[in-house]
Amino acid sequence: MNVHQFLERPTKEAIRELPKFEGLPLQKICLVRTADDLFFAHDEIFKVGHVGFDTESKPNFVANQPTTGPHLVQISTRQYAFLFTLDYSPGNELLSEIIRSDKIVKVGFGLKSDRGPICNKLGTTLDPTIELSAAVRRLGYKQQVGVQAAVAVVLGQYLQKSKKLTTSNWAAKTLSDRQLLYAADDAYASLCVYHELVRIALHVLA
């Protein structure tokens, strides 16, 4: 009897031994807050067919309290990451246009859980998308594969994840440089994983 042999997801210890993933530098990260930012983001994003996509929400430490996120939406090209805070109305208009555009495929991890909150916040359906956790799993993994494990198995690199930053206040009026870099990394890393899968295993994206 043939028993299917699944690949083992690397351990956290093994992942930490890999070369560090190099994300975009701070000067390539644009926090969209002005009209000039909007023009720049529109021009850069609408010239590509696929973008890395992710969201961040202010953590809720009180039981049974409804979430109010997302508070930040990250969209990355190969050259720039654009961070949209949802308290900036002009930015929301462009963000909604990007999210519903059938010319821009949004690639990322856990996109199913983003659909409802984004629709509630922006009234826009997140589509079209490519769920990379499912794509990477088709390489032969039985377990769920998130962005950090995907960067390890597809790119052979270590994407650092800080619990302190993950649970930081993403609704703050001013985001720190570390928050900006962390937020940009997830969207940019998703795009890097996607492009490498196109190169080495196009069939898993079907």
N, C-alpha and C positions, 0 to 999 in steps of 0.2 A: 504493500500500500504506500502510495506516495503522499507524504505529508509536506504541505507547503512550509518552507523555511522563511520566516520573516527576518528582516534585518533588525539588529538591535540599535536603538537610539543611543548615541554616546552619553556617557555619564557627565554630570556637571564637572567632575574633576578632570575628565578627559578634554572637555570643551575648553576649560581654562588654560590648558597646555598649548592650545592652538595659537597661531599668530593673531594679533589683535586686528579686528575689523576697523578699517579707517573710514569713518564717516565724512560727511561734508564739513569743511571748516566753517567757523562762525560767519565769515564774510560771504559765504555762499548760502546763508540762511536768511530768508526775508520774512520778518514778522509784518504781516500786511496791515498797515494802519493809516496809510495816506493814499491820495489819488495817484501819485506817482507809483506807489507800490502796486496798486490795482492794475495800472497799465502794464507794468513790468510783468506781473504774475500772469495776466491774460495772454500777453505775447508769448511768453515762454511755455506756458502749459498747453496752449492751443496749437503749438507747432509740433507736438509729439502725439503719438497714438496711445501710449501706455504711461501711467504714472503710478508711483508708489503711494499708498493711501493708509492713513491711520488716524485714530482719534485719542484724545486724552480727556478724562473727566476728573473733577474734584472729588476725592474720595469721601464717602459717607460712612462715618463711624458710629452712627446711631441706628439701631435696629428698627426695621419697619418704616423707615423714612424713604420716600421716593427719591430716585436719582434725578438730578437736574442737568446731567450732561447730555452730549459732550460739550466741553467748554473750549476745546482746541481741536482743530482739524488740520492734519498735516498732509500736504501733497508734494511729492518729490519728482523731479525730472532727474536726468543723469548729471545735470550741472548745478541745479538749485533745489532747495527745499523752501516751500512757502507755507507759513503757519498762519492760520486764520483763527482769530479769537471771535467767538460768536456774539460778542457785545458790540461789534462794529458793523452796523447795518449795510454800508456799501460793500464791505467784504462779504457779507452773507449773500448779497445778490450775485456776485461773481462766483462764490462757492456753490450756490444752488445751480448756476449755469453749468459749472464743471461737473457736478455730481450727476446731473440728469443728461449730460451730453452723450449721445450714442457714438460720438467720434473719439471719445477718450475712455479707454478701458482702465478701470481702477483695480490695481492688484494689491493684495495684502493678506493679512492673517486675521481670522475672527470677524470677517466682514458681515456675517449673518447677524451677529450681535450688535452691529452698528446700524443696521437698517432701520429698526424701530425708533431709536433715539434720534437719528438724523431726520427721519420723517416727521417726528414730533416737533423738533426744533426748527426745521427749515421748510417743512411741507413738501419735501422733495424725495423722490425714490432713488436710492443708490443703485445705479445700473448704467452700463454693463460692468461686470466685475469678474475677476478671476480669484478664487479662493486658493491661496498658495498652500495652506495646511493640507488640503485634500490632494493637491498636485504632488507635493513632496512625499506624502504618504504612499502615493502610487509607485514610488521608487522601490517600495517593498517593506515599508514599516507598518507594524501592527498598531503601534501607539500613535496618539496624536502628536503632531510635530508643530511646535510654535516657531516664532521668528528666530529665537536664539539657537535652537537646535537645527533649524533649517540653514542658517548661516554656517553652522558647523559642518553639516553633512554635504551641503551643496557647494559652499565657497571654501570650506576648510579653514574657517576663521572664527575668532571668538568675539561675539558681540556682547559687550559688557552691559549688564542690567542692574541698576541700583534700586533696591526696594525703597530707599529714602526718596529718590526722585519719582519713582512710580506713584508713590502715595503723597506726593507734594501737592500744593494748592494750584491746580491748573486754571482756576478761575481768578487768580490774583491779577490785579491791575498791571503789575510789572512782573514779568517772568525773568528769572535769572539766566545768565549765559549757559549754565549747566542744564537748566530746563530746556532751553532752546536746542542745545546740542543733542540732548537725550530724545526729545520729541522728533527732531529731524532724522535721527538715526533709524528709527523704526520704519518710517516711510521709505527712506533711501535704501535701507537694507532689503526691504521687500522688493523694491525695483531691481536691485542687484541680483537677488535670488531668481527673480522672474527671467531676467536676461540670460543668466547662466543656464537655467532650465531650457530655454529656447535653444541654446547652443548644444547642450549635451543630452537632453531628454525631452524633445519637443512633444512626444506622445503623451506625456503625463499632463499636459496642459489642455488636452482635447476635452 
